[in-house]
Amino acid sequence: MKRLFFLLSAVLLLAPLPAGAAAAESPPLWFDNGSMAVSGDAFRDEHGREVVLRGFNVSGEAKLAEFRGLPFATVDDARTSAAAMRRLTGANAVRFLVTWAWIEPEPKKIDYTYLAKVAEQISAFTGQGIRVYLDFHQDLFSRYLFNPGSWYTGDGAPAWVVRAGGYPPESCGLCFHWGQNVKNNKAVTSATYDFWHNRELSTAAGPIRIRDEFVHQAGETLRFLKENLSPAAFRLVLGADPLNEPYAGRYDSGQTGPTWERDLLWPFYQQFRARMDQSGWGDKAAFVEPHMFWNQNVDLVAEPGGLTGVASLGNRYVFNSHFYDGKAQSGVLKPGPANDGEYVKDFGLIRDRSQALGTTGIVSEFGHPVAGYTSDKAPTVLKAMYQALDSRVTGANWWSGAAGSGRPLSGSQWHWDIYYNRHHELMNDNPDKVRTEGDAMNDEHFSAVRTDGGSATLTMDGKLVDRVFPRMVAGDTKAFTYEDRAVASWNRIPDSMPALKRVVGTGQYGVLVWRSNGGKAPTELHLPSSFTRTGTTVVSDLGSTTGLPSYTGAEPVSIAAEPGEPGVNRLMLASTDSGRVHFAVVGNGSGVTSADREAARAELAAWVAAKFP
């Protein structure tokens, strides 16, 4: 569920190419677009480099009937959107939504025309060098549970499942947010319960068990995509999320969140994993979610969980969690803005659970409303969430506590919808309830993008989402931070490093410390559009410069175009020694002198020697 999951009382009452961009598309370099998999507690490419995934969910439009469950009306829209996403944010991965209702509209009848369009739209993103992981999405089980006049709607299971289930009339009672249906609406809880207990339904195609049939249609989807995506596109597919935001519906007597995860959710994931293997996805990861309330920050609805009853996931699975600040969205439980370090503990919990389960983690949904009630908090909430993805340490303590920073956590913001504020969705198929505003789904406003004058435009400050981040690290990240200066400067360079302060000035800057693995493929940092070829300053033990040379493979510090259409750049840091700790600060401050750079390099060298012996 995006967003608020609590049962409160009535008090809860959207460019141009960056300067210096290449004029023509650059061919991928030899180390681009390689295969990728989970290795220990990190994603790694075939060259042994850590991979950090950053991007968006594509998209909430897939939850609507408007374009029959597709994120985009046309493949041209998908291509335009993918290019805009790269240009505006530097995204390197997306979570791509598909829905059971559109895959299998009638029992035992797969809609391969729909899947062909899905394959085309996925290819629009892989064609830009953007990796994709598939998400079998649902919210409130199914739109077909809701009557035409309902306040709410859902997505997920097809109409025939609901018809055969014979569920009671839906009602949430006195609910002030659509997420409350998960626990309060008996139609939703009953249908969800039946799914997990694999109830047998009588259908026109004969008896069908609900959960088994879901896994069947998912397997057919995976098989079709394996056979219909080009080898180059399929190489950039990371895996699949078996089911969005799972929950019990209701518990059996004596059952709890952890025992439900162990006894019902985990066997489902194993069943899905086996079907992935049978469908040609054996080398792709299953992005598995704990139950949806396990890390809620509103105590009233939080429940124990996090797959604590599962001994290990291992490298064939990814621990996949969501996080939304329910307190901030309430406007009551958190009346002010988010602050420095606001979500470090919450995202640290996700890191800890993934490591305890022997795998890596990802926050596949996070975000905050960009319009409407509490949207004034969005800049600080998003800044704090990205901060927590970047590091385990708060900005105020980063320089003193960098040794505990660790590698960045991957994440996909909710969400990327180029049709934001211009939908035409018949809510629950009701022609008298046409939804055009926002996300057109339960009065939400989460899209990071809109279309303005025919072009994709961000709905928020670009500094929040077009960020320096380590796309690939040739070794192991020891520490990383990025100061976007979008709403305030939370990460302040200590007074003991005056030269570095002068180098950074009032601009944005990132700091990376890593231990090299001796590989030939370089470490890469995404450069936001404000970091121009001539205006970017790098201070590193590998070399210090303002005005970056073009990458040829011989320079220790250089710049290259990222895969895809021109206009997006990356910093290349080559370190072929093994076991040595390296550092780099990249900034876009102005008026930097060579003397300042060299003095800053000395300051950083001393700091690294003290913190990372």
Secondary structure, DSSP 8 states (H G I E B T S, - for coil): --S------TT-------TT--SS-----TTTT--EEEETTEEEETTS-EE--EEEEE-GGGGSTTTTT-SSSSHHHHHHHHHHHHHHH---EEEEEE-HHHH-SBTTB--HHHHHHHHHHHHHHHTTT-EEEEEE--BSS-GGGS-TT-S---BSS-HHHHHHHT-------S-SSGGGHHHH-HHHHHHHHHHHTT-EEEETTEEEEHHHHHHHHHHHHHHHHHHHS-HHHHHTEEEEESSSS---SS--TT--HHHHIIIIIHHHHHHHHHHHHHTT-TTSEEEE---TTTT-S-TTT--S-SSTT-S---TTEEEEEEEE-HHHHHSSSS-S---TTTTHHHHHHHHHHHHHTTS-EEEEEEE--SSSTTGGGHHHHHHHHHHHHH-SS-TTTHHHHGGG--S--EEEES---TTTT---EEGGG-TT-EE-STTSSTT----SEEEETTEEEESS-HHHHS--EEEEESEEEEEEEEE--SS---S---TT-HHHHHHHTTS-EEEEEEEEE--SS-EEEEE-TTS-TTT-EEEETTEEEES--B--SS-SEEEEE-SSSSS-EEEEE---SEEEEEEEEEE--SS--HHHHHHHHHHHHHHHHHH--
